């Protein structure tokens, strides 16, 4: 039988959309499941304020009565206004290795984009840059962080066959702390603090951290504004992501740098939760959260989620003060390994910094693009 597409409309459709990756990756030892409730809420305009500035359509593919693929189409109007381009994004693409299936799914998004006057298609991208973005094209034998992605090798093959090319790549690194890099950061931080009067704030509990969350997003808005796929976060979006991440953060691995008592930069790291999330099977309650709590309290690896500095302070070394504090905290807890969650390969200054560590560049993910 041929492939048939069904537009996602009902609650049952949404559940099927969210459950499909659990079926595709059920025998894969590296895939890390998302939180099912979060995924369902992301597709509900009542819970996701991004629907206010995005036009969307989501599809399921069926063959022989079985759900065999899914995809989303997102037109982020704010991003198109920022860039002056007419993009439609393909999003949340998952499918069994079948040419008919992926061809039908991609065509649905392309047709949706054309019907809305779009001229280019790119992805995988979410509603915003804090959603999972990019397609894994290298590093299939490594665990992703909870903020990164995992895909099977045939995804890339099919996209290239369909005429999709590279738009941007993110690189991911594993970093090992050594005495030389730790001492260099410590000395550098001391000099920078003395020269510019910076002060780094640390936290021990979430109540201390909460007042700084929206400030962190404000710094993120300014610091990330020039990057691809980024739009400013309004108050509703700040609240959404703050609630999402606060429940899993360990405040001891969040740092804010201030000048004259005004935040100018931040670093958000997180104990690696990949194996803990596998144990939850996508459900935090009633028992899944015990695995998360254990991983938060007794980490083995630290994931670097977000680092940002206001543009006018980028060349001051403010970032050095943040990393010195992170590394100090890691060593206090007998930790020596960090995972970066993705940096644009064009960011050569940051990549050069990673190379100060004992490191491997082990994962690469790509945003693909094609003219419609």
C-alpha positions in Angstrom: 0.0 0.0 0.0 1.1 3.6 -0.6 1.9 6.0 2.1 -0.9 8.2 3.4 -0.5 11.4 5.4 -2.7 12.5 8.2 -2.6 16.0 9.6 -2.2 16.1 13.4 -5.4 17.5 14.8 -6.8 15.4 17.7 -5.3 14.5 21.1 -4.9 11.0 19.8 -2.9 12.3 16.8 -0.6 14.3 19.2 0.0 11.3 21.3 0.9 9.2 18.3 3.2 12.0 17.0 5.0 12.0 20.4 5.2 8.2 20.8 6.6 7.4 17.4 10.3 8.0 18.2 10.0 5.7 21.2 9.0 3.0 18.7 11.7 3.8 16.1 14.6 3.9 18.7 13.4 1.2 21.0 16.4 -0.9 20.4 18.9 1.9 20.1 21.3 2.1 23.1 22.2 5.8 22.5 18.8 7.5 22.0 17.7 9.7 24.9 13.9 10.0 25.2 12.3 13.4 25.8 9.8 14.1 28.5 6.5 13.0 27.0 4.4 15.6 28.8 6.8 18.4 27.5 6.5 17.1 24.0 2.7 17.0 24.1 2.6 20.6 25.6 4.9 21.8 22.9 2.3 21.0 20.3 -0.6 22.7 22.2 -1.1 26.4 21.5 -2.5 26.7 25.1 0.8 25.7 26.5 3.3 26.9 23.9 3.2 30.7 23.3 5.4 30.3 20.2 2.1 29.5 18.3 1.3 33.3 18.5 4.1 34.1 16.0 4.4 30.8 14.1 2.3 29.2 11.4 2.4 25.4 11.7 1.2 22.1 10.4 2.2 18.6 11.7 1.8 15.4 9.8 1.8 11.6 10.5 2.7 9.1 7.8 0.9 5.7 7.6 1.7 2.6 5.6 -0.1 -0.7 5.8 -2.0 0.7 8.8 1.1 1.5 10.8 2.5 4.9 11.7 5.9 5.0 10.0 6.9 8.7 10.1 6.2 12.2 11.3 7.2 15.8 10.5 6.3 19.4 11.4 6.2 22.5 9.3 6.9 25.8 11.1 7.0 29.3 9.7 8.5 31.5 12.4 7.3 34.9 11.3 9.6 36.7 13.8 12.7 35.0 12.4 11.6 35.7 8.8 11.1 39.4 9.7 14.6 39.5 11.3 16.3 37.9 8.2 14.2 39.3 5.5 13.9 35.8 4.1 10.9 33.6 3.5 11.7 30.4 5.3 9.6 27.4 6.3 11.2 25.0 8.8 10.9 21.3 8.8 10.8 20.1 12.4 10.6 17.0 14.6 11.3 14.7 11.6 11.3 11.0 12.5 10.8 8.1 10.1 11.6 4.5 9.4 14.1 3.9 6.5 11.7 4.1 3.6 12.0 6.3 0.6 8.2 6.7 0.1 7.7 7.7 3.7 10.3 10.5 3.8 9.5 11.7 0.3 5.8 12.1 1.3 6.7 13.9 4.6 9.1 16.3 3.1 6.7 17.1 0.2 4.0 17.9 2.7 6.2 20.6 4.4 7.4 21.9 1.0 3.9 22.2 -0.2 2.8 23.9 3.0 5.6 26.4 2.7 4.8 27.2 -1.0 1.1 27.6 -0.1 2.2 30.3 2.5 4.4 32.1 0.0 7.7 30.8 1.4 10.8 30.6 -0.9 13.2 28.4 1.2 13.0 25.4 3.5 15.5 24.6 6.2 15.8 22.4 9.3 15.5 20.4 11.4 14.6 23.4 13.5 12.1 24.0 16.3 10.0 26.9 17.2 13.0 28.7 18.7 16.7 28.1 19.2 16.1 26.6 22.6 14.2 23.8 21.0 16.2 20.9 19.7 17.8 21.8 16.3 19.9 20.2 13.7 20.3 16.7 12.4 23.0 14.4 13.8 25.4 13.5 11.0 28.5 12.4 12.9 28.9 10.7 16.3 26.2 8.0 16.2 28.1 6.0 18.9 27.9 8.7 21.6 25.1 9.7 24.0 23.5 13.1 23.2 22.9 15.5 26.1 19.3 16.2 27.0 19.6 19.5 25.0 21.1 17.9 21.9 19.8 15.4 19.3 20.1 11.9 18.1 19.2 10.5 14.7 20.0 7.5 12.6 22.5 7.7 9.7 20.0 7.1 7.0 18.2 10.5 7.8 21.1 12.4 6.2 21.2 10.1 3.2 17.6 10.7 2.4 17.8 14.5 2.8 20.8 14.7 0.5 19.0 12.5 -2.1 16.1 15.0 -2.0 18.4 17.9 -2.8 19.0 19.3 0.6 22.4 20.9 1.3 24.4 22.3 4.2 23.3 25.6 5.7 25.1 25.4 9.1 26.9 22.9 11.2 27.2 22.6 15.0 30.2 20.9 16.5 30.1 19.1 19.9 33.2 18.4 22.0 34.2 16.3 25.0 36.6 18.2 27.2 38.8 17.0 30.0 40.1 19.2 32.7 43.8 19.2 33.2 46.1 21.1 35.7 47.3 23.5 33.0 43.9 24.6 31.7 42.5 24.9 35.2 45.4 27.1 36.4 45.3 29.2 33.3 41.6 29.9 33.8 42.1 30.7 37.5 44.9 33.2 36.7 43.0 34.8 33.9 39.9 35.2 36.0 41.8 36.9 38.7 43.3 39.4 36.3 39.9 40.1 34.5 38.1 40.6 37.8 40.7 43.1 39.0 40.8 45.0 35.7 37.0 45.3 35.1 35.5 44.9 38.6 33.6 41.8 37.7 31.9 39.6 40.4 30.7 36.1 39.8 27.5 35.0 41.6 27.1 31.4 42.6 24.0 29.6 43.8 23.2 26.7 46.2 19.5 26.4 45.8 16.7 27.2 43.2 15.2 30.0 45.4 18.5 31.9 45.0 18.5 31.3 41.3 14.9 32.2 40.4 15.3 36.0 40.6 18.0 35.8 38.0 16.3 33.6 35.4 14.6 36.3 33.4 17.7 38.4 33.6 19.7 35.5 32.1 17.2 35.4 29.2 17.6 39.2 28.7 21.4 38.7 28.4 20.7 35.8 26.1 18.5 38.0 23.9 21.3 40.5 23.4 24.2 38.2 23.3 22.7 35.7 20.8 20.9 38.2 18.6 23.3 37.9 15.7 23.3 34.1 15.6 21.3 32.0 13.0 17.8 30.8 14.1 17.7 33.1 17.1 14.7 35.4 17.9 14.3 37.5 21.0 12.3 35.8 23.8 9.3 37.7 25.1 8.1 37.3 28.7 5.8 34.4 27.9 8.6 32.5 26.2 11.0 33.3 29.1 8.5 31.8 31.5 8.0 28.7 29.4 11.7 27.8 29.1 12.4 28.9 32.7 9.8 26.5 34.0 11.1 23.7 31.7 14.7 24.0 32.7 14.4 25.0 36.4 12.9 21.6 37.3 16.1 19.8 36.2 18.9 22.3 36.9 21.4 21.9 39.7 21.9 25.5 40.8 25.5 24.8 41.8 26.4 24.6 38.1 24.8 28.0 37.1 26.9 31.2 37.3 26.2 34.9 36.7 28.9 37.5 36.2 28.1 41.1 37.2 29.6 44.5 36.8 28.4 47.2 39.2 25.8 44.8 40.4 24.3 44.4 36.9 24.4 41.0 35.2 26.4 41.0 32.0 26.9 37.3 31.4 26.0 33.8 32.5 26.9 30.1 32.2 24.4 27.4 32.6 25.7 23.9 33.0 23.9 20.7 34.0 24.9 17.3 35.3 24.6 14.9 32.4 21.1 13.3 32.5 21.2 11.1 29.4 21.3 7.7 31.1 18.9 8.9 33.8 16.5 10.0 31.1 16.7 6.6 29.4 15.6 5.0 32.7 12.6 7.4 33.0 11.3 6.2 29.5 9.9 9.7 29.0 7.9 9.9 32.3 9.2 11.9 35.3 6.4 10.8 37.6 5.7 8.9 39.7 9.1 7.2 39.7 11.2 8.6 36.9 12.2 11.7 38.8 14.2 9.6 41.3 16.6 8.8 38.5 17.0 12.5 37.6 17.6 13.5 41.2 20.3 10.8 41.6 22.0 12.1 38.4 21.8 15.7 39.6 23.3 14.9 43.0 26.0 12.5 41.8 27.1 13.5 38.3 29.9 12.0 36.3 29.9 14.4 33.4 28.8 18.1 33.1 27.0 19.4 30.0 27.5 23.0 29.0 24.0 24.2 28.0 24.3 27.9 27.5 26.9 30.6 27.8 26.3 34.2 27.0 27.8 37.7 27.5 26.5 41.1 26.6 28.1 42.2 23.3 30.0 45.1 24.8 31.7 42.8 27.2 32.6 40.0 24.8 36.3 41.0 24.6 36.8 41.6 28.3 37.4 38.0 29.3 34.1 37.8 31.3 33.6 34.3 30.0 36.9 33.3 31.6 35.6 34.2 35.1 32.5 32.0 34.5 34.6 29.0 33.4 37.0 29.4 36.2 34.1 29.1 38.7 32.6 26.1 36.8 35.9 24.3 36.8 36.4 25.1 40.5 33.0 23.6 41.3 33.7 20.5 39.2 37.0 19.8 40.9 35.4 20.2 44.3 33.0 17.4 43.2 35.8 15.2 41.7 34.6 15.9 38.1 36.9 16.3 35.2 34.7 15.9 32.0 32.5 18.4 30.2 30.3 18.0 27.1 29.6 20.9 24.9 26.1 20.9 23.5 26.8 22.4 20.1 28.7 25.4 18.8 28.6 26.8 15.2 31.7 25.6 13.4 32.3 29.2 12.2 32.9 30.3 15.8 36.6 29.8 15.6 37.5 31.7 18.8 35.4 29.4 20.9 36.6 26.3 19.2 40.2 27.5 19.7 39.3 27.8 23.4 38.0 24.2 23.6 41.4 23.0 22.1 43.1 24.2 25.3 41.6 21.2 26.9 42.3 17.5 26.3 39.5 17.1 23.8 37.7 15.2 21.1 35.3 16.7 18.6 33.0 13.7 18.5 29.6 14.9 17.2 28.4 17.1 14.4 24.8 18.1 13.6 23.6 20.0 10.5 20.8 22.4 9.5 19.9 21.6 5.9 18.5 24.1 3.4 16.8 24.0 -0.1 15.1 26.5 -2.4 11.5 25.8 -3.0 
